[in-house]
Amino acid sequence: MEKFDQQKYKNAFNREKYENIVVRVPAGSRDSINVQAREKGFSSTNAYILDLIQRDFKNT
C-alpha cells in the first residue's frame, strides 16, 4: 500500500477548490498594504483584498 502523501493531497485539494489571481503592485507597496490590512483587523492581506472586492461587487 502506498504511503499517504499529505503535500500531494493538499496541492490537489487547493487545485480543485481555489483559483489564483496574481496582483502586481509597485515595488515597496506590499508592506504598506500588509500594515493597512492588519490595522483594519484582517488576519491576512488575502482576507483584506477579498473583502475589498466583495464590497465593490455589492456597490455595483
Predicted model as a PDB file, atoms N, CA, C, CB and O in Angstrom, pLDDT in the B-factor column:
MODEL        1                                                                  
ATOM      1  N   MET A   1       0.842  -1.185   0.000  1.00 78.00           N  
ATOM      2  CA  MET A   1       0.000   0.000   0.000  1.00 78.00           C  
ATOM      3  C   MET A   1       0.890   1.252   0.000  1.00 78.00           C  
ATOM      4  CB  MET A   1      -0.959  -0.004   1.229  1.00 78.00           C  
ATOM      5  O   MET A   1       1.883   1.318   0.724  1.00 78.00           O  
ATOM      6  N   GLU A   2       0.520   2.234  -0.816  1.00 84.00           N  
ATOM      7  CA  GLU A   2       1.294   3.458  -0.942  1.00 84.00           C  
ATOM      8  C   GLU A   2       1.114   4.350   0.284  1.00 84.00           C  
ATOM      9  CB  GLU A   2       0.891   4.211  -2.208  1.00 84.00           C  
ATOM     10  O   GLU A   2       0.009   4.479   0.810  1.00 84.00           O  
ATOM     11  N   LYS A   3       2.207   4.962   0.732  1.00 93.00           N  
ATOM     12  CA  LYS A   3       2.171   5.865   1.877  1.00 93.00           C  
ATOM     13  C   LYS A   3       1.400   7.134   1.508  1.00 93.00           C  
ATOM     14  CB  LYS A   3       3.608   6.214   2.348  1.00 93.00           C  
ATOM     15  O   LYS A   3       1.542   7.652   0.400  1.00 93.00           O  
ATOM     16  N   PHE A   4       0.587   7.628   2.435  1.00 93.00           N  
ATOM     17  CA  PHE A   4      -0.196   8.838   2.217  1.00 93.00           C  
ATOM     18  C   PHE A   4       0.731  10.036   2.112  1.00 93.00           C  
ATOM     19  CB  PHE A   4      -1.221   9.044   3.352  1.00 93.00           C  
ATOM     20  O   PHE A   4       1.577  10.247   2.981  1.00 93.00           O  
ATOM     21  N   ASP A   5       0.580  10.819   1.055  1.00 95.00           N  
ATOM     22  CA  ASP A   5       1.410  11.998   0.826  1.00 95.00           C  
ATOM     23  C   ASP A   5       0.574  13.247   1.121  1.00 95.00           C  
ATOM     24  CB  ASP A   5       1.965  12.024  -0.642  1.00 95.00           C  
ATOM     25  O   ASP A   5      -0.237  13.670   0.297  1.00 95.00           O  
ATOM     26  N   GLN A   6       0.781  13.828   2.299  1.00 96.00           N  
ATOM     27  CA  GLN A   6      -0.006  14.981   2.750  1.00 96.00           C  
ATOM     28  C   GLN A   6       0.136  16.167   1.797  1.00 96.00           C  
ATOM     29  CB  GLN A   6       0.423  15.395   4.160  1.00 96.00           C  
ATOM     30  O   GLN A   6      -0.856  16.814   1.464  1.00 96.00           O  
ATOM     31  N   GLN A   7       1.351  16.452   1.361  1.00 97.00           N  
ATOM     32  CA  GLN A   7       1.578  17.588   0.469  1.00 97.00           C  
ATOM     33  C   GLN A   7       0.862  17.402  -0.864  1.00 97.00           C  
ATOM     34  CB  GLN A   7       3.073  17.785   0.235  1.00 97.00           C  
ATOM     35  O   GLN A   7       0.261  18.341  -1.386  1.00 97.00           O  
ATOM     36  N   LYS A   8       0.925  16.214  -1.405  1.00 96.00           N  
ATOM     37  CA  LYS A   8       0.239  15.911  -2.666  1.00 96.00           C  
ATOM     38  C   LYS A   8      -1.269  16.087  -2.508  1.00 96.00           C  
ATOM     39  CB  LYS A   8       0.564  14.471  -3.131  1.00 96.00           C  
ATOM     40  O   LYS A   8      -1.938  16.616  -3.395  1.00 96.00           O  
ATOM     41  N   TYR A   9      -1.794  15.638  -1.368  1.00 97.00           N  
ATOM     42  CA  TYR A   9      -3.223  15.777  -1.085  1.00 97.00           C  
ATOM     43  C   TYR A   9      -3.610  17.253  -1.002  1.00 97.00           C  
ATOM     44  CB  TYR A   9      -3.588  15.055   0.229  1.00 97.00           C  
ATOM     45  O   TYR A   9      -4.604  17.666  -1.600  1.00 97.00           O  
ATOM     46  N   LYS A  10      -2.826  18.056  -0.261  1.00 97.00           N  
ATOM     47  CA  LYS A  10      -3.131  19.477  -0.113  1.00 97.00           C  
ATOM     48  C   LYS A  10      -3.061  20.205  -1.447  1.00 97.00           C  
ATOM     49  CB  LYS A  10      -2.176  20.121   0.880  1.00 97.00           C  
ATOM     50  O   LYS A  10      -3.893  21.067  -1.731  1.00 97.00           O  
ATOM     51  N   ASN A  11      -2.074  19.865  -2.263  1.00 97.00           N  
ATOM     52  CA  ASN A  11      -1.961  20.501  -3.583  1.00 97.00           C  
ATOM     53  C   ASN A  11      -3.162  20.173  -4.461  1.00 97.00           C  
ATOM     54  CB  ASN A  11      -0.669  20.057  -4.282  1.00 97.00           C  
ATOM     55  O   ASN A  11      -3.694  21.051  -5.141  1.00 97.00           O  
ATOM     56  N   ALA A  12      -3.591  18.914  -4.449  1.00 97.00           N  
ATOM     57  CA  ALA A  12      -4.752  18.502  -5.245  1.00 97.00           C  
ATOM     58  C   ALA A  12      -6.016  19.190  -4.738  1.00 97.00           C  
ATOM     59  CB  ALA A  12      -4.925  16.966  -5.203  1.00 97.00           C  
ATOM     60  O   ALA A  12      -6.840  19.644  -5.532  1.00 97.00           O  
ATOM     61  N   PHE A  13      -6.169  19.268  -3.425  1.00 98.00           N  
ATOM     62  CA  PHE A  13      -7.329  19.937  -2.825  1.00 98.00           C  
ATOM     63  C   PHE A  13      -7.368  21.404  -3.245  1.00 98.00           C  
ATOM     64  CB  PHE A  13      -7.290  19.821  -1.281  1.00 98.00           C  
ATOM     65  O   PHE A  13      -8.408  21.905  -3.673  1.00 98.00           O  
ATOM     66  N   ASN A  14      -6.233  22.087  -3.120  1.00 96.00           N  
ATOM     67  CA  ASN A  14      -6.181  23.504  -3.471  1.00 96.00           C  
ATOM     68  C   ASN A  14      -6.456  23.738  -4.953  1.00 96.00           C  
ATOM     69  CB  ASN A  14      -4.827  24.081  -3.102  1.00 96.00           C  
ATOM     70  O   ASN A  14      -7.128  24.708  -5.306  1.00 96.00           O  
ATOM     71  N   ARG A  15      -5.950  22.871  -5.825  1.00 96.00           N  
ATOM     72  CA  ARG A  15      -6.226  22.997  -7.268  1.00 96.00           C  
ATOM     73  C   ARG A  15      -7.721  22.866  -7.546  1.00 96.00           C  
ATOM     74  CB  ARG A  15      -5.444  21.928  -8.069  1.00 96.00           C  
ATOM     75  O   ARG A  15      -8.257  23.548  -8.420  1.00 96.00           O  
ATOM     76  N   GLU A  16      -8.389  21.990  -6.802  1.00 97.00           N  
ATOM     77  CA  GLU A  16      -9.811  21.750  -7.025  1.00 97.00           C  
ATOM     78  C   GLU A  16     -10.692  22.852  -6.438  1.00 97.00           C  
ATOM     79  CB  GLU A  16     -10.204  20.417  -6.433  1.00 97.00           C  
ATOM     80  O   GLU A  16     -11.717  23.197  -7.026  1.00 97.00           O  
ATOM     81  N   LYS A  17     -10.309  23.405  -5.295  1.00 97.00           N  
ATOM     82  CA  LYS A  17     -11.179  24.311  -4.555  1.00 97.00           C  
ATOM     83  C   LYS A  17     -10.897  25.800  -4.752  1.00 97.00           C  
ATOM     84  CB  LYS A  17     -11.079  23.999  -3.125  1.00 97.00           C  
ATOM     85  O   LYS A  17     -11.762  26.632  -4.476  1.00 97.00           O  
ATOM     86  N   TYR A  18      -9.706  26.144  -5.222  1.00 95.00           N  
ATOM     87  CA  TYR A  18      -9.316  27.554  -5.301  1.00 95.00           C  
ATOM     88  C   TYR A  18      -8.778  27.915  -6.673  1.00 95.00           C  
ATOM     89  CB  TYR A  18      -8.276  27.872  -4.245  1.00 95.00           C  
ATOM     90  O   TYR A  18      -8.343  27.057  -7.440  1.00 95.00           O  
ATOM     91  N   GLU A  19      -8.819  29.211  -6.960  1.00 95.00           N  
ATOM     92  CA  GLU A  19      -8.190  29.767  -8.149  1.00 95.00           C  
ATOM     93  C   GLU A  19      -7.213  30.836  -7.697  1.00 95.00           C  
ATOM     94  CB  GLU A  19      -9.248  30.348  -9.144  1.00 95.00           C  
ATOM     95  O   GLU A  19      -7.400  31.444  -6.643  1.00 95.00           O  
ATOM     96  N   ASN A  20      -6.181  31.067  -8.478  1.00 94.00           N  
ATOM     97  CA  ASN A  20      -5.180  32.071  -8.143  1.00 94.00           C  
ATOM     98  C   ASN A  20      -5.340  33.281  -9.040  1.00 94.00           C  
ATOM     99  CB  ASN A  20      -3.765  31.495  -8.268  1.00 94.00           C  
ATOM    100  O   ASN A  20      -5.626  33.169 -10.232  1.00 94.00           O  
ATOM    101  N   ILE A  21      -5.147  34.441  -8.431  1.00 94.00           N  
ATOM    102  CA  ILE A  21      -5.095  35.703  -9.163  1.00 94.00           C  
ATOM    103  C   ILE A  21      -3.816  36.397  -8.709  1.00 94.00           C  
ATOM    104  CB  ILE A  21      -6.387  36.603  -8.904  1.00 94.00           C  
ATOM    105  O   ILE A  21      -3.606  36.596  -7.513  1.00 94.00           O  
ATOM    106  N   VAL A  22      -2.970  36.761  -9.650  1.00 94.00           N  
ATOM    107  CA  VAL A  22      -1.731  37.452  -9.323  1.00 94.00           C  
ATOM    108  C   VAL A  22      -1.991  38.950  -9.411  1.00 94.00           C  
ATOM    109  CB  VAL A  22      -0.566  37.020 -10.276  1.00 94.00           C  
ATOM    110  O   VAL A  22      -2.520  39.440 -10.409  1.00 94.00           O  
ATOM    111  N   VAL A  23      -1.617  39.668  -8.365  1.00 93.00           N  
ATOM    112  CA  VAL A  23      -1.763  41.123  -8.336  1.00 93.00           C  
ATOM    113  C   VAL A  23      -0.365  41.716  -8.251  1.00 93.00           C  
ATOM    114  CB  VAL A  23      -2.665  41.599  -7.129  1.00 93.00           C  
ATOM    115  O   VAL A  23       0.389  41.413  -7.326  1.00 93.00           O  
ATOM    116  N   ARG A  24      -0.026  42.546  -9.199  1.00 96.00           N  
ATOM    117  CA  ARG A  24       1.280  43.193  -9.197  1.00 96.00           C  
ATOM    118  C   ARG A  24       1.115  44.626  -8.684  1.00 96.00           C  
ATOM    119  CB  ARG A  24       1.918  43.177 -10.625  1.00 96.00           C  
ATOM    120  O   ARG A  24       0.257  45.374  -9.152  1.00 96.00           O  
ATOM    121  N   VAL A  25       1.947  44.985  -7.725  1.00 96.00           N  
ATOM    122  CA  VAL A  25       1.921  46.326  -7.148  1.00 96.00           C  
ATOM    123  C   VAL A  25       3.303  46.941  -7.280  1.00 96.00           C  
ATOM    124  CB  VAL A  25       1.469  46.292  -5.660  1.00 96.00           C  
ATOM    125  O   VAL A  25       4.291  46.218  -7.407  1.00 96.00           O  
ATOM    126  N   PRO A  26       3.387  48.254  -7.254  1.00 97.00           N  
ATOM    127  CA  PRO A  26       4.695  48.898  -7.352  1.00 97.00           C  
ATOM    128  C   PRO A  26       5.618  48.442  -6.217  1.00 97.00           C  
ATOM    129  CB  PRO A  26       4.538  50.427  -7.328  1.00 97.00           C  
ATOM    130  O   PRO A  26       5.168  48.153  -5.108  1.00 97.00           O  
ATOM    131  N   ALA A  27       6.899  48.385  -6.514  1.00 96.00           N  
ATOM    132  CA  ALA A  27       7.883  47.977  -5.513  1.00 96.00           C  
ATOM    133  C   ALA A  27       7.747  48.843  -4.260  1.00 96.00           C  
ATOM    134  CB  ALA A  27       9.318  48.075  -6.085  1.00 96.00           C  
ATOM    135  O   ALA A  27       7.636  50.065  -4.348  1.00 96.00           O  
ATOM    136  N   GLY A  28       7.758  48.203  -3.115  1.00 95.00           N  
ATOM    137  CA  GLY A  28       7.636  48.906  -1.842  1.00 95.00           C  
ATOM    138  C   GLY A  28       6.211  49.042  -1.345  1.00 95.00           C  
ATOM    139  O   GLY A  28       6.005  49.463  -0.206  1.00 95.00           O  
ATOM    140  N   SER A  29       5.225  48.703  -2.151  1.00 96.00           N  
ATOM    141  CA  SER A  29       3.811  48.852  -1.759  1.00 96.00           C  
ATOM    142  C   SER A  29       3.316  47.708  -0.891  1.00 96.00           C  
ATOM    143  CB  SER A  29       2.939  48.954  -2.992  1.00 96.00           C  
ATOM    144  O   SER A  29       2.404  47.891  -0.085  1.00 96.00           O  
ATOM    145  N   ARG A  30       3.898  46.550  -1.046  1.00 96.00           N  
ATOM    146  CA  ARG A  30       3.392  45.365  -0.358  1.00 96.00           C  
ATOM    147  C   ARG A  30       3.364  45.550   1.158  1.00 96.00           C  
ATOM    148  CB  ARG A  30       4.242  44.157  -0.712  1.00 96.00           C  
ATOM    149  O   ARG A  30       2.382  45.195   1.810  1.00 96.00           O  
ATOM    150  N   ASP A  31       4.437  46.103   1.718  1.00 96.00           N  
ATOM    151  CA  ASP A  31       4.489  46.270   3.164  1.00 96.00           C  
ATOM    152  C   ASP A  31       3.397  47.202   3.669  1.00 96.00           C  
ATOM    153  CB  ASP A  31       5.846  46.797   3.577  1.00 96.00           C  
ATOM    154  O   ASP A  31       2.774  46.929   4.696  1.00 96.00           O  
ATOM    155  N   SER A  32       3.158  48.305   2.956  1.00 96.00           N  
ATOM    156  CA  SER A  32       2.120  49.234   3.400  1.00 96.00           C  
ATOM    157  C   SER A  32       0.727  48.616   3.263  1.00 96.00           C  
ATOM    158  CB  SER A  32       2.197  50.540   2.598  1.00 96.00           C  
ATOM    159  O   SER A  32      -0.157  48.917   4.064  1.00 96.00           O  
ATOM    160  N   ILE A  33       0.521  47.770   2.276  1.00 97.00           N  
ATOM    161  CA  ILE A  33      -0.753  47.058   2.130  1.00 97.00           C  
ATOM    162  C   ILE A  33      -0.934  46.080   3.283  1.00 97.00           C  
ATOM    163  CB  ILE A  33      -0.818  46.312   0.771  1.00 97.00           C  
ATOM    164  O   ILE A  33      -2.024  45.979   3.846  1.00 97.00           O  
ATOM    165  N   ASN A  34       0.128  45.357   3.638  1.00 97.00           N  
ATOM    166  CA  ASN A  34       0.063  44.423   4.771  1.00 97.00           C  
ATOM    167  C   ASN A  34      -0.254  45.158   6.066  1.00 97.00           C  
ATOM    168  CB  ASN A  34       1.387  43.655   4.914  1.00 97.00           C  
ATOM    169  O   ASN A  34      -1.074  44.688   6.855  1.00 97.00           O  
ATOM    170  N   VAL A  35       0.379  46.298   6.297  1.00 97.00           N  
ATOM    171  CA  VAL A  35       0.129  47.091   7.504  1.00 97.00           C  
ATOM    172  C   VAL A  35      -1.320  47.557   7.521  1.00 97.00           C  
ATOM    173  CB  VAL A  35       1.090  48.306   7.578  1.00 97.00           C  
ATOM    174  O   VAL A  35      -1.985  47.468   8.553  1.00 97.00           O  
ATOM    175  N   GLN A  36      -1.808  48.046   6.409  1.00 97.00           N  
ATOM    176  CA  GLN A  36      -3.195  48.517   6.318  1.00 97.00           C  
ATOM    177  C   GLN A  36      -4.174  47.391   6.644  1.00 97.00           C  
ATOM    178  CB  GLN A  36      -3.483  49.078   4.913  1.00 97.00           C  
ATOM    179  O   GLN A  36      -5.153  47.600   7.359  1.00 97.00           O  
ATOM    180  N   ALA A  37      -3.907  46.207   6.119  1.00 98.00           N  
ATOM    181  CA  ALA A  37      -4.782  45.053   6.384  1.00 98.00           C  
ATOM    182  C   ALA A  37      -4.815  44.736   7.865  1.00 98.00           C  
ATOM    183  CB  ALA A  37      -4.314  43.819   5.593  1.00 98.00           C  
ATOM    184  O   ALA A  37      -5.889  44.502   8.421  1.00 98.00           O  
ATOM    185  N   ARG A  38      -3.652  44.722   8.521  1.00 98.00           N  
ATOM    186  CA  ARG A  38      -3.587  44.413   9.958  1.00 98.00           C  
ATOM    187  C   ARG A  38      -4.280  45.493  10.785  1.00 98.00           C  
ATOM    188  CB  ARG A  38      -2.122  44.266  10.412  1.00 98.00           C  
ATOM    189  O   ARG A  38      -4.994  45.185  11.740  1.00 98.00           O  
ATOM    190  N   GLU A  39      -4.070  46.760  10.417  1.00 98.00           N  
ATOM    191  CA  GLU A  39      -4.694  47.863  11.155  1.00 98.00           C  
ATOM    192  C   GLU A  39      -6.211  47.811  11.065  1.00 98.00           C  
ATOM    193  CB  GLU A  39      -4.194  49.202  10.629  1.00 98.00           C  
ATOM    194  O   GLU A  39      -6.903  48.243  11.987  1.00 98.00           O  
ATOM    195  N   LYS A  40      -6.724  47.294   9.980  1.00 98.00           N  
ATOM    196  CA  LYS A  40      -8.173  47.173   9.809  1.00 98.00           C  
ATOM    197  C   LYS A  40      -8.714  45.885  10.419  1.00 98.00           C  
ATOM    198  CB  LYS A  40      -8.533  47.231   8.333  1.00 98.00           C  
ATOM    199  O   LYS A  40      -9.914  45.618  10.346  1.00 98.00           O  
ATOM    200  N   GLY A  41      -7.828  45.080  11.025  1.00 98.00           N  
ATOM    201  CA  GLY A  41      -8.268  43.895  11.747  1.00 98.00           C  
ATOM    202  C   GLY A  41      -8.328  42.609  10.938  1.00 98.00           C  
ATOM    203  O   GLY A  41      -8.889  41.616  11.402  1.00 98.00           O  
ATOM    204  N   PHE A  42      -7.769  42.609   9.752  1.00 98.00           N  
ATOM    205  CA  PHE A  42      -7.791  41.397   8.934  1.00 98.00           C  
ATOM    206  C   PHE A  42      -6.648  40.474   9.335  1.00 98.00           C  
ATOM    207  CB  PHE A  42      -7.698  41.748   7.433  1.00 98.00           C  
ATOM    208  O   PHE A  42      -5.568  40.931   9.709  1.00 98.00           O  
ATOM    209  N   SER A  43      -6.894  39.182   9.253  1.00 97.00           N  
ATOM    210  CA  SER A  43      -5.886  38.198   9.633  1.00 97.00           C  
ATOM    211  C   SER A  43      -4.818  38.024   8.560  1.00 97.00           C  
ATOM    212  CB  SER A  43      -6.544  36.866   9.920  1.00 97.00           C  
ATOM    213  O   SER A  43      -3.742  37.492   8.831  1.00 97.00           O  
ATOM    214  N   SER A  44      -5.114  38.473   7.339  1.00 96.00           N  
ATOM    215  CA  SER A  44      -4.148  38.336   6.245  1.00 96.00           C  
ATOM    216  C   SER A  44      -4.431  39.391   5.182  1.00 96.00           C  
ATOM    217  CB  SER A  44      -4.204  36.908   5.628  1.00 96.00           C  
ATOM    218  O   SER A  44      -5.511  39.980   5.132  1.00 96.00           O  
ATOM    219  N   THR A  45      -3.443  39.610   4.347  1.00 96.00           N  
ATOM    220  CA  THR A  45      -3.620  40.514   3.214  1.00 96.00           C  
ATOM    221  C   THR A  45      -4.650  39.954   2.247  1.00 96.00           C  
ATOM    222  CB  THR A  45      -2.286  40.750   2.492  1.00 96.00           C  
ATOM    223  O   THR A  45      -5.432  40.702   1.660  1.00 96.00           O  
ATOM    224  N   ASN A  46      -4.648  38.642   2.083  1.00 96.00           N  
ATOM    225  CA  ASN A  46      -5.622  37.999   1.208  1.00 96.00           C  
ATOM    226  C   ASN A  46      -7.057  38.286   1.682  1.00 96.00           C  
ATOM    227  CB  ASN A  46      -5.367  36.479   1.155  1.00 96.00           C  
ATOM    228  O   ASN A  46      -7.927  38.611   0.874  1.00 96.00           O  
ATOM    229  N   ALA A  47      -7.291  38.163   2.981  1.00 97.00           N  
ATOM    230  CA  ALA A  47      -8.625  38.437   3.534  1.00 97.00           C  
ATOM    231  C   ALA A  47      -9.012  39.890   3.283  1.00 97.00           C  
ATOM    232  CB  ALA A  47      -8.665  38.127   5.050  1.00 97.00           C  
ATOM    233  O   ALA A  47     -10.166  40.177   2.965  1.00 97.00           O  
ATOM    234  N   TYR A  48      -8.066  40.800   3.423  1.00 97.00           N  
ATOM    235  CA  TYR A  48      -8.309  42.225   3.185  1.00 97.00           C  
ATOM    236  C   TYR A  48      -8.700  42.475   1.727  1.00 97.00           C  
ATOM    237  CB  TYR A  48      -7.060  43.052   3.549  1.00 97.00           C  
ATOM    238  O   TYR A  48      -9.678  43.171   1.455  1.00 97.00           O  
ATOM    239  N   ILE A  49      -7.946  41.917   0.803  1.00 96.00           N  
ATOM    240  CA  ILE A  49      -8.222  42.108  -0.621  1.00 96.00           C  
ATOM    241  C   ILE A  49      -9.563  41.487  -1.006  1.00 96.00           C  
ATOM    242  CB  ILE A  49      -7.096  41.502  -1.470  1.00 96.00           C  
ATOM    243  O   ILE A  49     -10.328  42.089  -1.759  1.00 96.00           O  
ATOM    244  N   LEU A  50      -9.851  40.298  -0.501  1.00 96.00           N  
ATOM    245  CA  LEU A  50     -11.146  39.671  -0.784  1.00 96.00           C  
ATOM    246  C   LEU A  50     -12.299  40.528  -0.264  1.00 96.00           C  
ATOM    247  CB  LEU A  50     -11.208  38.269  -0.158  1.00 96.00           C  
ATOM    248  O   LEU A  50     -13.323  40.659  -0.935  1.00 96.00           O  
ATOM    249  N   ASP A  51     -12.142  41.111   0.925  1.00 97.00           N  
ATOM    250  CA  ASP A  51     -13.174  41.975   1.481  1.00 97.00           C  
ATOM    251  C   ASP A  51     -13.392  43.204   0.595  1.00 97.00           C  
ATOM    252  CB  ASP A  51     -12.799  42.404   2.905  1.00 97.00           C  
ATOM    253  O   ASP A  51     -14.533  43.598   0.353  1.00 97.00           O  
ATOM    254  N   LEU A  52     -12.314  43.806   0.116  1.00 97.00           N  
ATOM    255  CA  LEU A  52     -12.439  44.963  -0.769  1.00 97.00           C  
ATOM    256  C   LEU A  52     -13.190  44.606  -2.047  1.00 97.00           C  
ATOM    257  CB  LEU A  52     -11.058  45.520  -1.114  1.00 97.00           C  
ATOM    258  O   LEU A  52     -14.045  45.365  -2.504  1.00 97.00           O  
ATOM    259  N   ILE A  53     -12.873  43.464  -2.612  1.00 96.00           N  
ATOM    260  CA  ILE A  53     -13.530  43.023  -3.850  1.00 96.00           C  
ATOM    261  C   ILE A  53     -15.017  42.756  -3.595  1.00 96.00           C  
ATOM    262  CB  ILE A  53     -12.842  41.747  -4.411  1.00 96.00           C  
ATOM    263  O   ILE A  53     -15.868  43.177  -4.378  1.00 96.00           O  
ATOM    264  N   GLN A  54     -15.323  42.064  -2.511  1.00 97.00           N  
ATOM    265  CA  GLN A  54     -16.722  41.746  -2.204  1.00 97.00           C  
ATOM    266  C   GLN A  54     -17.534  43.006  -1.958  1.00 97.00           C  
ATOM    267  CB  GLN A  54     -16.808  40.830  -0.986  1.00 97.00           C  
ATOM    268  O   GLN A  54     -18.678  43.096  -2.405  1.00 97.00           O  
ATOM    269  N   ARG A  55     -16.962  43.989  -1.250  1.00 96.00           N  
ATOM    270  CA  ARG A  55     -17.684  45.241  -1.017  1.00 96.00           C  
ATOM    271  C   ARG A  55     -17.885  45.995  -2.324  1.00 96.00           C  
ATOM    272  CB  ARG A  55     -16.930  46.121  -0.007  1.00 96.00           C  
ATOM    273  O   ARG A  55     -18.928  46.622  -2.509  1.00 96.00           O  
ATOM    274  N   ASP A  56     -16.920  45.952  -3.230  1.00 96.00           N  
ATOM    275  CA  ASP A  56     -17.053  46.600  -4.515  1.00 96.00           C  
ATOM    276  C   ASP A  56     -18.185  45.961  -5.334  1.00 96.00           C  
ATOM    277  CB  ASP A  56     -15.729  46.530  -5.279  1.00 96.00           C  
ATOM    278  O   ASP A  56     -18.960  46.664  -5.983  1.00 96.00           O  
ATOM    279  N   PHE A  57     -18.274  44.619  -5.298  1.00 96.00           N  
ATOM    280  CA  PHE A  57     -19.347  43.933  -6.002  1.00 96.00           C  
ATOM    281  C   PHE A  57     -20.720  44.332  -5.456  1.00 96.00           C  
ATOM    282  CB  PHE A  57     -19.160  42.422  -5.899  1.00 96.00           C  
ATOM    283  O   PHE A  57     -21.666  44.490  -6.227  1.00 96.00           O  
ATOM    284  N   LYS A  58     -20.836  44.493  -4.170  1.00 96.00           N  
ATOM    285  CA  LYS A  58     -22.110  44.887  -3.547  1.00 96.00           C  
ATOM    286  C   LYS A  58     -22.521  46.287  -3.938  1.00 96.00           C  
ATOM    287  CB  LYS A  58     -22.015  44.792  -2.036  1.00 96.00           C  
ATOM    288  O   LYS A  58     -23.711  46.594  -4.010  1.00 96.00           O  
ATOM    289  N   ASN A  59     -21.532  47.148  -4.194  1.00 92.00           N  
ATOM    290  CA  ASN A  59     -21.821  48.541  -4.524  1.00 92.00           C  
ATOM    291  C   ASN A  59     -22.066  48.764  -6.015  1.00 92.00           C  
ATOM    292  CB  ASN A  59     -20.686  49.415  -4.067  1.00 92.00           C  
ATOM    293  O   ASN A  59     -22.335  49.889  -6.438  1.00 92.00           O  
ATOM    294  N   THR A  60     -21.977  47.713  -6.803  1.00 82.00           N  
ATOM    295  CA  THR A  60     -22.144  47.876  -8.247  1.00 82.00           C  
ATOM    296  C   THR A  60     -23.548  47.555  -8.689  1.00 82.00           C  
ATOM    297  CB  THR A  60     -21.168  47.003  -8.994  1.00 82.00           C  
ATOM    298  O   THR A  60     -23.857  47.642  -9.877  1.00 82.00           O  
TER     299      THR A  60                                                      
ENDMDL                                                                          
END                                                                             
